Amino acid sequence: MARDADPIAGYGPPRPTARRADGVRHDWTKADAEALFALPFNDLILGAQGLHRRHFDANRVQMATLLSVKTGGCPEDCAYCPQAARYATGVKAERLMAPADVVAAAGRARDAGATRYCMGAAWRAPKDADIDAVCAMVAGVRALGMETCVTLGMLTAAQAGRLKRAGLDYYNHNIDTSEEFYGRIITTRTFQDRLDTLAHVRDAGIRVCCGGIVGMGEARADRAAMLATLAALTPHPESVPINMLVRVEGTPLAEAGDLDGIEFVRTIAVAKTMMPASVIRLSAGRQRMTDELQALCFLAGAGSIFVGDKLLTTPNPAHDRDRALFERLGLRQATADRGAGAA
């Protein structure tokens, strides 16, 4: 086949003979991912966009909202996180919000255009008693007709089962980075702890939202290894958030260097190539991205953004800016339940 007809096929290691017609495979290696990163930019983007169109309407993007339902006071030492109790970031520890207040906020987000509502709590792991309130939040948000997602830290199998019975659609638990680089970012839980929680979530029948953060000082090899780990999961995470580090004063990564924007777009495109049926979520860090950089991310296969002026405790573009960008690009809002990009 001519390289122009299939840019991805023309580079890197030989492709396995057993490959599904829809492009989904689970035998990706770190070497495969590194070969994709090394492709000429135009070829990588063309291939990723083609795969994206096999599974999604490329001109529809889902709008999600993220609310911190329990802020600050976390005992973990994640080097990027302003909610860690050990860092002086100015984030005040707060109690878990009342379910009625969360549902009211979700209603406002729905009225502003969001179809997916994500709720985050700054816990290492929730207590069983906390799950009662979270289940009430999930049920209330689902009653509004929105997709539901929570991120609560590490879960037991029993807790995952309770969330499933409450109707939870997605559980977010990012692996953050490669296993090799992980210890330089977090020491209070292991990489395997992350994978164990993901297994509990999957076994309970909840869809998985799992991605990572780039721009933390990791090498391209670490970004490749992170994506290879995600693409080796069976099935792939239905939702893959790719976050650009938001540097916060008081955290160990406050002085981290900038990640090149083209490298960030490459990360989106490699994620889409390796996990074409997954929704690649353009997540934290958009506040500092130009419209042109975000447009390249959509071209590379990003199918969702978070809307609202805050992501947990960090800034996010205002609704008006996102609305104007969508108009300039001819993008439309995806509907709930059928997935980002669905017609």
C-alpha positions in Angstrom: 0.0 0.0 0.0 1.3 3.5 -0.8 2.4 5.4 2.2 0.1 8.3 1.3 -2.9 6.0 1.4 -2.1 4.8 5.0 0.4 7.1 6.7 0.6 5.0 9.9 1.3 1.8 8.0 4.4 3.3 6.3 6.5 3.8 9.4 7.6 2.1 12.5 7.7 -1.7 13.3 5.7 -4.2 11.2 2.1 -4.2 12.1 0.6 -7.5 13.4 -1.3 -9.6 11.0 -4.2 -10.0 13.4 -5.8 -6.5 13.4 -9.5 -5.6 13.7 -11.0 -3.8 10.8 -11.9 -0.8 13.0 -8.2 -0.3 13.9 -8.6 -1.3 17.6 -5.8 -3.5 18.9 -4.4 -4.3 22.4 -0.8 -5.4 21.6 0.7 -2.0 21.4 4.2 -1.8 22.8 6.3 1.2 24.0 8.4 0.8 20.9 5.2 1.0 18.7 4.2 4.2 20.6 7.7 5.7 20.1 7.6 5.0 16.4 4.3 6.8 16.2 5.7 9.8 18.0 8.5 9.9 15.5 6.3 10.1 12.4 6.3 13.2 10.3 3.7 15.5 11.9 1.4 15.6 8.9 1.4 11.8 8.5 0.6 11.3 12.2 -2.2 13.8 12.2 -3.7 12.5 8.9 -3.7 8.9 10.3 -5.2 9.9 13.7 -7.9 12.0 12.0 -8.9 9.1 9.8 -9.2 6.7 12.7 -11.2 9.3 14.7 -13.7 9.5 11.8 -14.2 5.7 11.8 -15.7 6.0 15.3 -16.9 9.5 15.8 -18.4 12.6 14.1 -15.2 14.6 13.9 -17.2 17.9 14.0 -18.9 17.2 17.3 -17.2 17.6 20.7 -18.7 16.7 24.1 -18.8 19.4 26.8 -18.2 18.1 30.3 -18.1 20.0 33.6 -15.9 19.0 36.6 -16.8 20.0 40.2 -14.7 19.6 43.3 -17.2 18.1 45.8 -14.6 17.7 48.5 -11.6 20.1 48.2 -8.2 20.1 49.8 -6.6 18.2 52.7 -5.5 15.2 50.7 -2.7 13.2 52.4 -1.1 12.2 49.1 2.1 13.8 47.8 1.3 14.1 44.0 3.8 16.7 42.9 1.4 18.5 40.6 -1.6 18.8 43.0 -2.6 22.0 44.9 -4.9 19.9 47.0 -2.2 18.0 48.8 -2.2 19.0 52.5 1.6 19.1 52.7 1.9 21.9 50.1 1.3 25.6 50.8 -0.9 26.4 47.8 -3.6 28.5 49.4 -6.2 25.8 48.9 -8.4 25.5 51.9 -9.6 22.1 53.0 -13.4 21.8 52.9 -16.0 19.2 53.8 -17.8 17.0 51.4 -20.6 19.0 49.7 -24.3 18.1 50.3 -25.7 16.0 47.5 -28.5 18.5 46.9 -26.0 21.3 46.3 -24.0 19.1 43.8 -27.2 18.3 41.9 -28.2 21.9 41.8 -24.7 22.8 40.4 -25.1 20.0 37.8 -28.4 21.5 36.7 -26.7 24.8 36.0 -24.0 23.1 34.1 -26.5 21.2 32.0 -28.3 24.5 31.2 -25.0 25.9 30.1 -24.5 23.1 27.6 -22.6 20.4 29.5 -23.8 16.8 28.9 -21.3 15.0 31.2 -20.9 15.9 34.9 -17.7 14.9 36.7 -17.3 15.0 40.5 -13.9 14.9 42.2 -13.1 14.5 45.9 -9.6 15.0 47.3 -9.2 11.7 49.1 -6.6 9.0 49.1 -9.5 6.6 49.3 -13.1 7.2 50.4 -14.5 5.7 53.6 -17.5 3.5 53.2 -19.7 6.2 54.8 -18.6 8.7 52.2 -19.9 6.4 49.4 -23.5 6.9 50.6 -23.3 10.6 49.8 -21.5 10.1 46.5 -24.1 7.6 45.4 -26.8 10.1 46.2 -25.0 12.7 44.0 -24.7 10.2 41.2 -28.4 9.3 41.3 -29.3 13.0 41.3 -27.1 13.9 38.4 -28.3 11.0 36.3 -31.9 12.1 36.9 -31.0 15.3 35.1 -30.1 13.2 32.0 -26.4 13.7 32.2 -23.5 11.2 32.1 -21.9 10.8 35.5 -18.2 10.4 36.4 -16.5 10.5 39.8 -12.9 10.5 40.9 -12.4 9.6 44.6 -9.0 8.0 44.8 -8.4 4.3 45.4 -11.5 2.1 45.6 -12.2 -1.4 47.0 -14.1 -3.9 44.9 -17.1 -3.5 47.2 -17.1 0.3 46.9 -16.9 0.0 43.1 -19.9 -2.3 43.2 -21.9 0.2 45.2 -21.2 3.0 42.8 -22.3 0.8 39.9 -25.6 0.0 41.6 -26.1 3.8 42.1 -25.9 4.2 38.3 -22.4 5.6 37.9 -21.3 5.8 34.2 -17.6 6.4 34.5 -14.9 6.3 37.1 -11.8 8.5 36.6 -8.5 7.2 37.9 -5.5 8.4 35.9 -2.2 6.5 35.9 -0.6 10.0 35.4 2.7 9.0 33.7 4.9 6.0 32.9 5.6 3.4 35.6 9.3 4.3 35.3 8.7 8.0 35.9 5.9 7.6 38.4 8.1 7.5 41.6 9.4 11.0 40.8 5.9 12.4 40.9 4.1 10.3 43.6 5.5 8.3 46.5 2.4 7.8 48.7 0.8 5.2 46.4 2.2 2.8 43.8 1.6 2.5 40.1 0.2 -0.9 40.8 -2.3 0.7 43.3 -3.6 2.6 40.3 -4.0 -0.5 38.2 -5.7 -2.3 41.0 -8.4 0.4 41.3 -8.9 0.3 37.6 -9.5 -3.5 37.8 -12.1 -3.1 40.5 -13.9 -0.5 38.5 -13.9 -2.6 35.3 -14.9 -5.7 37.2 -17.9 -3.8 38.6 -19.1 -3.0 35.1 -18.3 0.8 35.3 -16.7 2.4 32.3 -13.2 3.6 32.8 -11.9 7.1 32.4 -8.1 7.0 32.6 -5.3 9.1 31.1 -2.4 11.1 32.4 -0.6 14.4 32.7 2.2 15.6 30.4 4.7 18.4 30.9 5.9 17.2 34.3 9.5 16.9 33.2 9.0 13.4 31.7 10.7 12.4 28.5 8.9 11.4 25.3 9.7 7.8 26.2 7.6 8.2 29.3 4.7 9.6 27.3 5.0 6.6 25.0 5.1 4.1 27.9 2.1 5.7 29.5 0.0 5.4 26.4 1.3 1.8 25.8 0.1 0.9 29.3 -3.4 2.4 28.6 -3.6 0.7 25.2 -2.7 -2.7 26.7 -5.8 -2.6 28.9 -8.6 -4.8 27.6 -10.9 -3.2 26.8 -9.3 0.2 26.3 -10.5 3.0 28.7 -13.6 4.4 27.1 -12.4 7.9 28.1 -8.7 9.0 28.0 -8.1 12.5 29.4 -4.8 14.1 28.3 -3.9 16.9 30.7 -1.2 19.6 30.3 0.4 20.3 33.6 -1.0 23.4 35.3 1.8 24.8 37.4 0.7 25.9 40.9 2.8 27.9 43.2 3.7 25.9 46.3 3.8 22.5 44.5 7.1 20.8 43.6 6.3 21.2 39.9 5.7 25.0 40.2 8.8 25.7 38.2 8.5 22.9 35.6 9.4 23.9 32.1 7.0 24.3 29.2 6.1 21.4 27.1 6.3 22.2 23.4 2.8 22.6 22.0 3.5 20.4 18.9 4.6 17.6 21.2 1.3 18.0 23.1 -0.6 17.6 19.9 1.5 14.6 19.0 0.5 13.0 22.3 -3.2 13.5 21.5 -2.7 12.0 18.0 -0.7 9.0 19.3 -3.4 8.3 21.9 -6.1 8.4 19.2 -4.1 6.2 16.9 -3.6 3.6 19.7 -7.1 3.8 21.1 -9.3 5.0 18.2 -12.6 4.0 19.7 -11.9 5.9 23.0 -12.9 9.5 23.6 -9.7 11.4 23.9 -10.4 14.3 26.3 -8.6 17.6 26.0 -8.5 18.3 29.7 -6.5 20.5 32.1 -4.2 23.2 30.8 -6.5 24.7 28.1 -6.4 28.1 29.8 -2.8 28.6 28.6 -3.4 27.2 25.1 -4.0 29.3 22.0 -7.1 28.7 19.9 -4.8 27.4 17.2 -3.2 24.8 19.5 -6.7 23.6 20.6 -7.7 23.4 16.9 -4.8 21.1 16.2 -5.8 19.0 19.2 -9.3 18.5 17.7 -7.7 17.7 14.4 -5.6 15.1 16.1 -8.6 13.4 17.5 -9.7 15.1 20.8 -13.4 14.7 21.2 -14.2 16.3 24.5 -13.4 19.3 26.6 -14.2 20.5 30.1 -16.2 23.7 30.2 -16.6 26.2 33.1 -14.1 28.6 34.6 -12.6 26.1 37.0 -11.3 22.5 36.9 -11.3 21.5 40.6 -9.1 24.3 41.8 -7.3 25.5 38.6 -8.5 27.9 36.0 -10.2 26.9 32.7 -11.4 29.0 29.7 -14.7 30.8 30.1 -17.8 29.6 28.3 -17.7 32.6 25.9 -14.2 31.7 24.7 -15.2 28.1 24.1 -18.4 29.1 22.3 -16.5 31.5 20.0 -13.9 28.8 19.3 -16.5 26.3 18.4 -18.1 28.8 16.0 -14.8 29.5 14.3 -14.1 25.8 13.8 -17.6 24.8 12.8 -17.8 22.4 15.8 -21.0 21.3 17.3 -21.8 20.0 20.8 -22.1 16.2 21.1 -25.1 14.8 22.9 -25.1 12.8 26.2 -25.1 9.0 26.4 -24.1 8.4 22.8 -20.6 9.5 23.5 -18.4 12.4 22.4 -18.5 13.0 18.7 -21.6 10.9 18.2 -24.0 12.1 15.6 
